[in-house]
Amino acid sequence: MQRTLPAAVVRLLRREAADRNAHGYYQEMPQLTDRTGSRSRRRGEVLERALYEATLAELTEVGYGGLTMEGIAARAHTGKAALYRRWDTKCELVHAALVFALPPVPELRSGRSARENLLAMFTAQRDLLAGKTAFPGIEVIQQLLHEPEMRAIFADAVVRPRLKIVESILQSAVQDGDLDPKSITPLTARIGSALINQHFLLNGSPPNRRELALIVDTVIPPRGSDRAAD
C-alpha cells in the first residue's frame, strides 16, 4: 500500500528545494544537457558540409597527391565510414567538394554594357583564382590539372560554363555595335581568362582592377579606338 507523506513534511521538502535553487544548486544541470547535445551525431547536410570543408582544407594543406580519406575523416572529426557511405574514391569526394565551394557566376545585368558585364566576369575569375572564395586558389588548381580526372572535372564545372557566358557577352557587344563580328574568332572568348592566368604565373599575384580593365579593352575595344573602328 502506497504511503502518503504528511503535509508538513511535503511543505518542508518544497522549502528546501526552493532554497537550493535560489543558491544556484541546480545551475549546473542545463550544462549537462548541453554537453550531451554537443556529442550528438551530425547528419545529412550538416555532416556533408563538414566533410566538404575538411576536404578543401586538406586539399590546400597537403595537395591532391597527399590527400587521403583518413586525413579528411580526422579533420572532420568523424569516421571513414561516413565518407565511404557517400563516395567511393577521393576523386568523387573532391569533385563534390569543388562543386560545393564553387561560387555562382556574376549575374549579367541588362542595364549594363557588354564591357561592364565582361569586367564583372573577369573580376569573379580573378577572385576565384586568388583564393578569395571558398574555392581552392590557383596553387591547388595547378595540382588538380595534372590529374586527368580532375582536369576534366575542372573544365566541365568551371571553365566551360564561364566561356559560354563570355561568348554571350561578346554577342551582346556585337548587337550593341560595340564589337565587329568579323573580329570574333573561336579563341576570342578565351583571351581574357588566358591573360588573367598568365598574370598569376608571371607575377605571382592577381591583376588589379586597372589591369582587368585593360584586359577588357583587349577583348572589347572601347568605342573610338583604332581596333573598334576597323
N, C-alpha and C positions, 0 to 999 in steps of 0.2 A: 504493500500500500504506500503510495507516494505521500511524503510528509510535506507540510506547508510551513515555511519559516514564519515565526511571529512577526507581526507588522513592525514592531520596534526594531528587530534585527534587520529587516529589509531597509528601513529608513537609515540605519547606521551604515550599512554597506553602501547605500547610494551616496551618503555624505562623503565617505572615504574615497569613493571613485571620483566624485566631483573635485575633492581636494587634490587628488593626484593629477587629474587632468589640468587643473589650474597651475600646478607647479611644473608642467611640461613632462610629466611621466610618460605620456603617450605620444610625445612629439616624434620619437624615432620610428614609430610604426609605419607612417607613409613611405619612409625611405626604404623599408624592406620591400614594399610593393614596387617602388621604382627600380630597385636593383634587380628584382625578379623580372620586371618588364624589359630591362636592358639586355637580358640574356635570351629573350625570345628570338626565335629563328626568323631571319629575314626571308621574305618570299616574293615571288612574282617580280614586278617591275623594280622594287626596291633592291632586291638581290641582283638582278641583271645590271642595274645601274652601277652598283658597287663593283661588279665583275668587269664592266666596261672601263670604269675609271682605273681599276687596278691594272688592267691590260695596257691602257695607254701610258700609265706611269711607268710600268715595267719596260714597255717598248722604248720610252725615252731614256730610261736609265741604262738598260743593258743591250738595247738594239734587238733587231728581229732575230739575229743568229743566236743570241743568248737567252731569248725568251723561252720559258718553259711553263707548262700548265702548273707545275708545283710552285714556281715562283709567283705566278698570278694568284693562285689559291692562298698562298701565305700572305701576300699583300692585302688580299680582300678579307682575310681572317675567316676563311671557310675551308671546306674540304674539296679535294679534286673532283669528288663525285658531283658536286654542284656544277662544275664546268662540263664534265663529260655527259651529263644528262642533256645538255643543250647543244654542245658542239663536239664533233668527233676529233678535230685537229685544231692546232693553234692557228692555222691559216683561216679556218672558218671563224674562229673567235676574233681574230684581228680584223677580218672583214666586217663582222658585225659591229665591233668597237669603232672602226673608222666611219661606218655609216652613221652610228650613234653620234659621233663627235662632229660630223661634217656640218658646217654652218649653212644655212639656206643662202641661196644666191640673192643678190640685191634685187629688189623689186624695180622693174623698169617702168618709170612713170611717163605717162603720155604727155604730160605738160613739160617734160624736159627734152632738150635737144639730144640727138644721137651722140654727140660728143660728151655731153654731161652723163648720159647713161653709160657710155663706154668708160669714162673716168671712174664711175661707181663700181663697175665690174673689175677694173684693174686695181682699184683700191682694196676691194674684197680679196682678190687673189694675193696681193702683197701682204695683207694681214694674215691670211691663211698660211703662207709660206714662212712668215716671220714668227709663227707660233703665238700670235695674238688671240687665237681662238682655242677651243678645246682640242682641235685637230693637231696632230703632231707637226712640228716645223720641218723646214727643208732638210735638216740634218737627218732626221728619221726617214723622210720621204726618199732621200737618195739611197738609203739602205734598202728600202722596200722595192725600189725599181730594179735592184739586182736579182730579185726573186721573180721568176716568170709569172707565177700565180698572182703574186701581189701586184706586179706591174699591170696585169690585165684588170685586176680589181680597181686599181687607182685610175686607170684610163677610163673604165666604164662609169665609175662613181663620181670622179672629179673632173677629168679633162673633157670628155665628150659633151656632157650636158652644158658646160660653160662655153665650149666652142660654138654650140648651136645658138646660144644666146647672143654671143658676139656676132655671129652671122646674121641673126635677125636685126641687130643694131645696125649693121652695115647696110642691110636692105632698107631700113628706115632712113638712113642717111642718103641713100640713092633717091628714095621717094621725096625727100625734103629738098633735093637739089644740092646737098652738101657733099656728094661724092659721085664721081663719074663712074658709071657701071663698068666702063671699059678698063678701069684701073683695078678692078677686083679680080683676084686670081684664087685658086683653091688654097693658097697659103696665106692670104691676107688676114684671115681671122686668127691665124696663129702668131702673127708678128708681135702683138702686144705681150702675150704670155711668154714668148721666147725672149723678148728684151728684158722683161721682169726677171726671169730665171737667170739670164746672163748677168744682170746687175748683182744678184746674190752671189754668183760664182766668182765674179771678178773683184767685188768689193767686200764680200763677207757681211754685207748689211743690206737692208731693204731700201728700195728707192723712195725718196721723199715725194711729197705731193707735187712739187715743181717738176721733178723728173718724170713722174707719172703723166703730168700734163704734156710733156714733150713727147712721150710715147703715144699719147692720144693724137697729137699733131702729126705724128708719123703715119698713123693708120688712117685718120680722117683729117686731112689738112684744113686749117681754118680758111674761111672764105677770104678771097683776095690774095692768097698766097700763089706762088708760081705753079705749084702742083695742082691746086684747086682749079686754076684757070686753064690747065692743059686739056 
